[in-house]
C-alpha cells in the first residue's frame, strides 16, 4: 500500500500536478484499490478541518491583510530606516528588522515577501545595492515570519503533532531573534568587505518622533499578540480574533485608511489564501491517514530508533531529511505528512516536542529558498522582475546564517523550551 501511494504521488508530482491534487488523488486511488470504504475519504477530509487551532489561520491571514492595507509596512520601514539607516549596509539591516516586526503580524514567509518585498528591494536598489543582494536578503529575512509568533506553519504543526499551540508559538521567539542576529551579522560582514552604502537620508529627531507616533499602532500589534499568549488567558484562535479586531480599529479610527473597498479586497484575499491552505491540509490529512493504515509511522519509528537512540543524532538525521523534502514539497503538506510519522519516534528518543517543532518548521522554511520548488524564489523573481538564476545567486550567501541558526537551535534545546516553560506551567 505504501509503495503504491508514494509511487502515485511522485508520478503526479513529476507530471506537474499541484501538490494538493497529488496528495488527494494518490490517497483516493490507493483507498479504492485496497477496498477501503469510499465514505472514509469524506470522513477523513472533514475531520482534518474540524480543528480549533486551524481557525486561527484565516484570522491571522485576515489581520495581516487588513494592516497591510492601511500602509503599515511603509510606516514601519520608514521608522526603522530613520533609526539604523546610517549604518553601513543600513537599508539591508532595516529589511531584517522590519521583517522581524512584521512577522508579529503576518505569520507566513510569503506574506512577508508580498507585503515588504517590493519596498525592500526598491529601497536597496535606489541606494546602490546589487539587485541580487537585495533579493537575497529579502527572502532570507522572510524566514523569520514563520518562526516568530504568530506562525501559520507552527499552528499547523501543533495540530498535526498534537503539541500545545500556545507553547510552540512561544518557543519560536528566541530562535527568531537568533536568526535576526545572524542575518544582521552577515550583512555587517558583507558590508565591511564589499563597502555597502550608508543611507542617504538624514532625519531630524522631530522626524523620528513623528514617524514613531505614526508607527506606534503597528508596533503594538505584535506586543498585543505575544502578550495575549504569554498571559495564558487566550489561545491562538482567541488572540487571532483580537488581532483582527485591533487591525480593524487601527485601520478605521487611527490611520483612517481602511476603506470599504480595501476591506472587501482583504476579505477576498483571505478567502483565497485560506482555501489554498485548507485544501492542502485536507488532502495531506487523507494522505497521512493512508500511510497510518499502512503502518508507515510504526515502520519509520522502528527504523529511526534502530539507527540510534541518541536524540541529537536522530535530530540531525531528521534535519537532513527535512532539508531535502523542503526542496521538493510544499511546507504545509510536508508538515502534515511527515510530522505524524517522525515526531513520535523522536519524542520517544528524548527530543523535546517544542524543540522538534521549531527545528521542523525552520528546516522547511529554508526549503522555501531552495530550488526546484522554493516558492520564495519564484515570488521574489516576479516582484523584482529578475531571472530565477539571479535570485538564486542572491540568496546563496544568506543560507549560511540560516544554516547556522538551524544548527544552534538543534544543538541547544533550551533556546526553544526556555520561554514557554518559564511562562506556562
C-alpha positions in Angstrom: 0.0 0.0 0.0 2.8 2.4 0.9 4.7 1.8 -2.3 1.6 2.3 -4.4 0.7 5.5 -2.5 4.2 7.0 -2.9 4.5 5.9 -6.5 1.3 7.6 -7.5 2.2 10.7 -5.6 5.6 11.0 -7.2 4.2 10.3 -10.6 1.6 13.0 -10.4 4.3 15.4 -8.9 6.6 14.8 -11.9 3.7 15.4 -14.3 3.3 18.8 -12.8 0.1 18.5 -10.9 -0.4 20.8 -7.9 0.8 19.3 -4.6 -2.7 19.2 -3.1 -4.0 17.3 -6.1 -1.1 14.9 -6.0 -1.8 14.1 -2.3 -5.6 13.8 -2.7 -5.6 11.7 -5.9 -2.9 9.3 -4.9 -4.6 8.7 -1.5 -8.0 8.3 -3.1 -6.7 5.8 -5.7 -4.9 3.8 -3.0 -8.0 3.7 -0.8 -10.1 2.4 -3.7 -7.5 -0.1 -4.9 -7.3 -1.7 -1.4 -11.1 -1.9 -0.9 -11.5 0.7 1.8 -15.0 2.2 2.1 -15.4 5.3 -0.2 -17.1 7.1 2.7 -13.8 7.1 4.6 -12.5 9.7 2.2 -15.2 12.3 3.0 -14.9 11.5 6.7 -11.1 12.0 6.8 -11.3 15.2 4.8 -13.9 16.6 7.1 -12.2 15.6 10.3 -8.9 17.2 9.1 -10.7 20.6 9.0 -12.6 20.1 12.3 -9.8 21.7 14.4 -10.0 24.6 16.7 -6.3 25.7 16.2 -6.8 25.8 12.4 -9.4 28.5 12.9 -6.5 30.8 13.8 -5.1 30.5 10.3 -7.7 32.6 8.3 -7.9 35.1 11.2 -4.1 35.7 11.1 -4.2 36.0 7.3 -7.1 38.5 7.6 -5.4 40.6 10.3 -2.1 40.8 8.3 -4.0 41.7 5.1 -6.0 44.5 6.9 -2.9 46.0 8.5 -1.1 45.9 5.2 -4.0 47.7 3.5 -3.6 50.6 5.9 0.0 51.3 4.8 1.6 49.8 8.0 4.5 48.3 6.1 5.6 51.7 4.7 5.4 53.3 8.1 7.5 50.6 9.7 10.1 50.6 7.0 10.5 54.4 7.2 10.8 54.4 11.0 13.4 51.6 11.2 15.3 53.2 8.3 15.5 56.5 10.2 16.9 54.7 13.3 19.6 52.4 11.7 19.9 53.5 8.1 23.1 55.4 8.7 25.0 52.1 9.4 27.0 50.6 6.6 24.5 48.4 4.8 21.8 50.1 6.9 18.9 49.7 4.5 19.6 45.9 4.3 19.7 45.9 8.2 16.3 47.7 8.1 14.9 44.9 5.9 15.8 42.3 8.5 14.4 44.4 11.5 11.2 45.2 9.6 10.7 41.6 8.8 11.0 40.7 12.5 8.4 43.3 13.5 6.0 42.5 10.6 6.4 38.8 11.5 4.5 39.6 14.6 1.6 40.4 12.4 1.7 38.1 9.3 2.8 34.6 10.4 3.9 33.5 6.9 7.1 33.9 4.8 5.2 34.5 1.6 3.0 37.1 3.3 6.1 38.9 4.4 7.6 38.9 0.9 4.3 40.0 -0.6 3.9 42.9 1.9 7.5 44.0 2.2 9.5 42.6 -0.8 8.7 45.4 -3.2 9.6 48.1 -0.7 12.8 46.4 0.4 14.2 45.7 -3.0 13.3 49.1 -4.4 14.8 51.0 -1.5 18.0 49.0 -1.6 18.3 49.3 -5.4 17.9 53.1 -5.1 20.8 53.2 -2.6 23.1 51.3 -5.0 22.8 47.8 -3.7 23.1 44.9 -6.2 19.7 43.6 -7.0 20.8 40.1 -6.4 21.8 41.1 -2.9 18.5 42.9 -2.3 16.5 39.9 -3.4 18.6 37.5 -1.3 18.2 39.4 2.0 14.5 39.9 1.3 14.0 36.2 1.0 16.2 35.3 3.9 14.6 37.8 6.3 11.2 36.4 5.4 12.1 33.1 7.1 11.7 35.0 10.5 8.0 35.3 10.0 7.1 31.6 10.3 9.2 31.2 13.4 8.2 34.3 15.4 4.6 34.2 16.7 2.1 34.2 15.1 3.1 31.5 12.8 0.8 29.6 10.5 3.2 26.7 9.9 3.7 26.3 13.7 0.0 26.3 14.3 -0.4 23.6 11.7 2.5 21.6 13.1 0.9 21.8 16.6 -2.3 20.4 15.2 -0.5 17.6 13.3 1.8 16.6 16.1 -0.6 17.1 19.0 1.5 19.7 20.7 0.3 22.8 22.6 0.0 25.5 20.0 0.5 28.3 22.6 3.7 26.7 23.9 5.0 26.1 20.4 4.3 29.6 19.3 6.2 31.0 22.3 9.0 28.5 21.6 9.7 30.4 18.4 10.5 33.7 20.0 14.2 33.1 20.9 15.1 31.2 17.6 13.6 34.0 15.6 15.8 36.5 17.4 18.8 34.3 16.8 18.0 34.2 13.0 17.7 38.0 13.1 21.1 38.5 14.8 22.8 36.1 12.4 21.4 37.8 9.4 22.4 41.2 10.6 25.9 39.9 11.4 26.1 38.5 7.8 25.1 41.9 6.4 27.7 43.7 8.6 30.4 41.3 7.4 29.4 41.7 3.7 29.1 45.5 4.3 32.7 45.7 5.5 34.1 43.5 2.7 32.0 45.0 -0.1 31.7 48.5 1.2 27.9 48.6 1.2 26.4 52.1 1.0 25.1 54.0 4.0 21.6 55.5 3.8 21.5 59.0 2.3 18.6 60.3 4.4 19.4 62.3 7.5 16.2 62.6 9.6 15.9 65.0 12.5 14.8 64.0 15.9 11.4 65.6 15.2 11.1 63.4 12.0 11.9 60.3 14.0 9.4 61.2 16.8 6.7 62.0 14.3 7.2 58.7 12.4 7.4 56.8 15.7 4.0 58.2 16.6 2.5 57.2 13.3 4.0 53.7 13.5 3.1 53.1 17.2 -0.2 51.3 16.5 1.5 48.9 14.1 4.3 48.3 16.6 1.7 47.5 19.3 0.1 44.7 17.3 2.9 42.1 18.0 3.0 43.2 21.6 -0.7 42.6 21.9 -0.5 39.2 20.3 2.5 37.9 22.3 1.2 39.4 25.5 -2.1 37.6 25.0 -0.3 34.3 24.5 2.0 34.9 27.5 -0.9 35.8 29.8 -2.4 32.3 29.3 -5.8 33.9 29.0 -6.1 33.3 25.3 -5.2 30.6 22.9 -4.0 31.1 19.3 -7.6 31.4 17.9 -8.7 33.9 20.5 -5.6 36.0 20.0 -6.1 35.9 16.2 -9.6 37.2 16.7 -8.4 40.0 18.9 -5.7 40.9 16.4 -8.4 41.1 13.6 -10.5 43.5 15.8 -7.4 45.6 16.6 -6.5 45.7 12.8 -10.0 47.0 12.1 -9.8 49.6 14.8 -6.4 50.8 13.7 -7.4 50.9 10.0 -10.7 52.7 10.5 -10.2 55.0 13.5 -6.4 55.7 13.7 -4.9 55.6 10.2 -8.3 56.1 8.6 -7.0 54.3 5.6 -9.2 51.2 5.6 -12.0 51.9 3.0 -14.8 49.5 2.2 -13.1 48.6 -1.0 -9.9 47.8 0.8 -11.8 45.7 3.4 -13.5 43.7 0.8 -10.2 43.2 -1.0 -8.6 41.9 2.2 -11.6 39.6 2.8 -11.3 38.2 -0.7 -7.5 37.7 -0.4 -8.1 35.9 3.0 -10.7 33.6 1.5 -8.4 32.7 -1.4 -5.4 32.1 0.8 -7.4 30.1 3.3 -8.9 27.9 0.6 -5.4 27.1 -0.7 -4.1 26.3 2.8 -7.1 24.2 3.8 -7.2 22.3 0.5 -3.7 21.2 1.2 -4.5 20.4 4.8 -7.4 18.2 4.0 -5.6 16.4 1.1 -2.5 15.9 3.2 -4.6 14.5 6.1 -6.1 11.9 3.8 -2.6 11.0 2.5 -1.3 10.7 6.1 -4.2 8.5 7.1 -3.4 6.1 4.3 0.2 6.0 5.5 -1.0 5.3 9.0 -3.2 2.4 7.8 -0.2 1.0 6.0 1.7 1.2 9.3 4.3 3.6 7.8 4.7 5.6 11.1 5.5 2.4 13.1 8.0 1.2 10.5 9.7 4.6 10.3 9.9 4.9 14.1 11.4 1.4 14.3 13.9 2.3 11.5 15.0 5.6 13.2 15.3 4.1 16.6 17.3 1.3 15.1 19.8 3.8 13.7 20.5 5.4 17.0 18.9 6.1 20.4 20.8 9.4 20.7 18.3 12.2 20.4 20.8 14.6 18.9 21.9 12.1 16.2 18.2 11.5 15.4 17.5 15.2 15.2 20.4 15.7 12.8 19.2 12.9 10.6 15.7 14.4 10.5 17.3 17.8 9.7 18.9 16.3 6.6 15.6 14.6 5.6 13.6 17.8 6.0 16.1 19.9 4.1 15.7 17.5 1.1 12.0 17.3 1.5 11.7 21.1 1.7 13.4 21.3 -1.8 10.6 19.4 -3.5 7.5 19.6 -1.3 5.3 22.5 -0.2 5.9 23.2 3.5 2.4 22.7 4.9 2.0 19.5 3.0 5.4 18.3 4.3 4.4 19.1 7.9 1.1 17.2 7.7 2.6 14.2 6.1 5.9 13.8 7.9 5.3 15.3 11.4 2.9 12.5 12.5 5.4 9.9 11.3 8.7 11.1 12.8 7.5 13.1 15.8 6.5 10.0 17.9 9.9 8.4 17.3 12.0 11.4 18.2 9.8 12.2 21.2 10.3 8.6 22.4 14.0 9.0 22.0 14.0 12.1 24.2 13.8 15.1 21.8 11.6 17.8 23.4 8.4 18.2 21.3 8.8 22.0 21.4 12.4 21.9 20.1 11.3 19.4 17.4 8.5 21.7 16.2 10.8 24.7 15.8 13.5 22.7 14.1 10.9 21.1 11.8 9.4 24.4 10.7 12.8 26.1 10.3 14.0 23.4 8.0 11.0 23.7 5.8 11.2 27.5 5.7 14.8 27.2 4.5 13.3 24.9 1.8 11.4 27.9 0.5 14.7 29.3 -0.6 16.0 26.3 -2.4 15.1 25.1 -5.9 13.2 23.4 -7.6 10.0 24.1 -5.6 11.2 27.1 -3.4 8.2 29.4 -3.5 10.0 32.4 -2.1 12.4 32.2 -5.1 9.6 32.4 -7.6 7.7 35.1 -5.7 10.8 37.4 -5.4 11.6 36.7 -9.1 8.2 38.1 -10.0 8.3 41.1 -7.6 11.9 42.1 -8.5 11.4 41.3 -12.2 14.6 39.2 -12.2 15.5 35.9 -13.8 15.3 33.0 -11.4 19.1 32.2 -11.6 20.0 35.7 -10.4 17.5 35.3 -7.5 19.1 32.0 -6.5 22.6 33.5 -6.7 21.5 36.3 -4.5 20.1 34.1 -1.7 23.1 31.7 -1.5 25.3 33.9 0.9 22.3 34.2 3.3 21.9 30.5 3.5 25.0 30.5 5.8 23.3 32.4 8.7 20.1 30.4 8.3 22.0 27.0 8.5 24.0 28.4 11.5 20.7 29.3 13.2 19.3 25.8 12.5 22.4 24.2 13.9 22.3 26.3 17.1 18.6 25.6 17.6 19.3 21.9 17.1 22.2 21.7 19.5 20.7 23.7 22.3 17.1 22.6 23.2 16.8 25.3 25.8 16.6 28.0 23.2 13.2 26.7 22.2 12.0 25.4 25.5 13.1 28.1 28.0 10.4 30.8 27.3 7.3 28.6 27.1 8.3 26.5 30.1 9.0 29.7 32.1 5.7 31.3 31.3 3.3 28.3 31.1 3.5 25.7 33.8 
